[in-house]
Amino acid sequence: MNLFYRKYGVGEPLLILHGLYGSSDNWFSIAKVLEKYFTVYLIDLRNHGQSPHSDVHDYNTMSADIEEFLEQQSLKKIFLLGHSMGGKISIKFTKNNPDLVKKLIIVDISPFTYENDSESLDIINSHLKILKALSDLNVEKYNSREEVDLQLLKSIKDNKLRQFLLKNLKRNSDNIFYWTFNINSIKRNIYEILLDGSLIENSEITVPTLFIKGENSEYIPVEHFDKIKTIFINSEIVTIKNSGHWVHAENQKDFIECVYEFLK
């Protein structure tokens, strides 16, 4: 699959993989700072942004997409950073291709499933609610983003989340609205996306790894810290204050400083 990407800067290659419902656009401001030190590749993952759509959306396939991208770009060794779903892809890629990754950064996602069934259920239900709101909304009939936002407000009360989702609302050549992400494929594969526990089965990852946790996020539970250190034997975990799941957007200054200090 030929993934859409944006390229900035000079230096050693740094690939950044966005999260679910995201795109390369979300990381532009980060890339513009880091381009002074690295060649930054912002990638639109399959079924997101300007990359192709597919019925297949699992971590083995998305890891293979990144392998193909490296071959296309003739990249031999990279720094790899992934947020949320992009973090899980980064883990799978590093497990499969340890010699291709110089250093790994995982942003606010645990490689393990949640032991607490109610936590898993809460996460699943929150995403099913989002996907239902998106798929029930016939965006083609609306004339403005404000109208679409008002309709989403009926199901999604969190303004930050709505504005994040609305970044995927574009107009086609006939000036008609459409969603850039593949809602149907994401919906079909949502359980595997959120709860795939096979990322690091029987693994030991020696690549230097940094886990970045948002202070107000529960996506890397404290009870997972010891297990993470057991599998990622050359790892550290850093908590960024005054941030939630979207660490890079909510405390950009501390996030960039943390990333640079680890990679330099």
N, C-alpha and C positions, 0 to 999 in steps of 0.2 A: 504494500500500500504506500502510495506517495503522500506523505504527511505534509501539510502546509507548515511553514516555519518562518520565523523572523530572525535575522542575524545582525548582531551588533558587536562592535569593538574589535580589539586585537589581543592576542595572548593565548594561553592554553584554553581549550574548549570547555565550556560549562553548559550542559544541557539542563533546562528547567522544564519540568512536567507539571502542568496544572492539575487541579482537582475536578471532581464531578461537577457538571454544569458550568465549568470554567472554560477558559481559552487562553491563548498566548497574550491577548490584550490585557489580561489581569496582571501581568508581570512586566509591563512596559516600563513603568517608573523604576522598578528594581533593576531591570536590564540597563537602563540609561546611567545608573550609578556604577554598576559592576563592569560596564564595557571599558572602563579605564584600565581594568586589570585582566580581563578575560575576553575571549571571543564567546559571546553569549548566544545560545540558540534557544529561542522560545518556540516550543512545538505545540501545534494543535493536535491533540490525540484523536484517534478515530471516533467518529460520531460526535465530534465537538468542533466548534469554530469553523474554519474553512477547509478542514480535512474531510475525506470521503466518509460516507455513511456505510454501515455494514450491519447485518443481522448478528454478527459475531462480536462479542464484547466480553472477553475474559482476559485474565492476567497473563496467561501463556502467550496468547495471540498478541496482546499489546506489548509485551516484552519483545516478541519477534519483530514487531513494527519498529522498535527502537534499534534492534540489531540491523535491520534493513536500512534505516536512516543513517547509521554510522557508516555502513558500506557505501551508500550513495554519496556521502560527504567525505569519504576517505579518512575518517577519524579513527585513530588507533587506540587512544587512551583518553578518557574524559573525566572531568568532575561531573557528578550527577546529583541533581537536587529535585526532589519530588514532594508535592504537597497533597495530602489526603489520598485520593485515588492514585494520583501521580506518584505519591510516595510508595504505595504498594507495588506499582509497576516498577519503580526503581529498585525495590527490594528483590522482586522476581528477576529483573534483568541482571542485577549484581550477583545473585545466587547462580544464575546460569552462565554468566560471563565475568567472573571475578578479575580476570587479567585485563579487562577493558576499562575498569573503573579505578581511578587513582584515589579519589575520596568520594564519600557518599553522604548526602544530607537528606534526612527524612523529616518533613515538616508536619507536625501535629497529626500523626496517625500511628497506631500501634500495629505491629505485624501479627499480633495475636487476636483471636476472637475474644469476645467479652464473656467471662465466666458466668456473669449474672444474666439469666434469661430475660429478665425484665429490661435490662439495659439494651440488649440486642433488639428486643421487641420495640422499645421506644425509638431506637434509631431507624429500624425498618419502617415503622408507622409514620415517622416524620417525613421520610423520603417518599413513601407511597402517597402521602397527602400532597406533597409538592408535585409529584408526577401526575396525579389526578387533576389537580388545579390547572396544570399546563396543558394536558391533553383534552380537558373539557372546554378549554377556551379557544374559540374559533377566531384567531387573531386576524384572519384575512378580512373580516368585516369591519375592523376598526380603523379609524383615520389618524389617530394620534397615540403616542406612547402613554399619555395621561389617561386615555380611555382604557387601555390595556391594564395599566397599573390599578385603576379603580376596580376593575373586574377581579384582578388577582387579590386585591385587598379583602375580598369576601372570604377567601380561604387561607390566605397567608398574611398574618397581621404584622410580622416582623418586617419593618421598612427596609433595613439593611439587606435582608435576604431577597426581598422583591427587587430592589435596585440591582443586586448582583445578577439575578435571573434575567432582568430586562436588558442587561448588556448583550444578551444573545438574541434580542429582537432586532431583525434587520428588514430592509425593504428590498424586494426583487426589482428587476428591470421595468416592471409595470407599476412600481411604487406600492406594491402590496406587501403587507407584513408577513414574515415567517420566522420560525425559530431556527437558529443555526444548529442546535444540537438535535440528535435523533431520539426523540422522546420515546418512540415505540421500542427501539432496541434497548435503551436504558431501562425501560420498564420491564421488559422481558428478562433482563439479566441482573436486576437490582439485588436479588438475594446473593448471587455470587460476587457482585461488586462489593457489597458491604460485609459479607460474612465468610469470604473464602479463607479458610484456615490452613490451606496447604502451601502458603507462600514460602515458608522456611522449614518444612518438615524434614527431619533428619539432616539439619544443616548446621554449619559453623561458618560464619562469615568473618574473614580476617581483614577485609578492606577497612581502613579507618573511616568510622561512621559517626556522624553527629545527629542526634535526635533533638529537634527543637519543639518544645511544648508551649502552647499558649497558657498563660497563668490561669485563665478563667475557662479553659476547655477541658472536657473529660475524655477527649479522643485518645490520649495516652494516660490511662489510669496509673496512679502511683504504684499499685500492686503489680504492674507489668514491668517495672524498672529492673528488678533482679533478673527476670526471665530474659529481658532484652540484652542485658550484659552477658548472660550465659551464651546466647547465640551469636551476638555481635561482640566478639571478644576484644576488639580494639575500638570501643565506642565510648561516647560520653553523652549525657542528657542535660540539656540546658533549658531552663524555663524563662520565657520572655515575659516580663511584667506588663500589666495593663494591656493584655491582648487575649483574644479568644481563639477560635478555630482559624480565622483568617489573620494569622499572626503578622504576615508580611504587609497587610494593609492597615492593621490596627496599631502597630508600633514599628513603622518602617525603619526608623533610625536605628533602634536597638537590633532589629532583625538583620539589617545589612551589615552592621558592625560585627555581629556574631558570625555570619556567613563568611565575611572577608577574613576574620581572624583565624577561622578554621582552615580555610583554603589556601591562605598565603604561604 
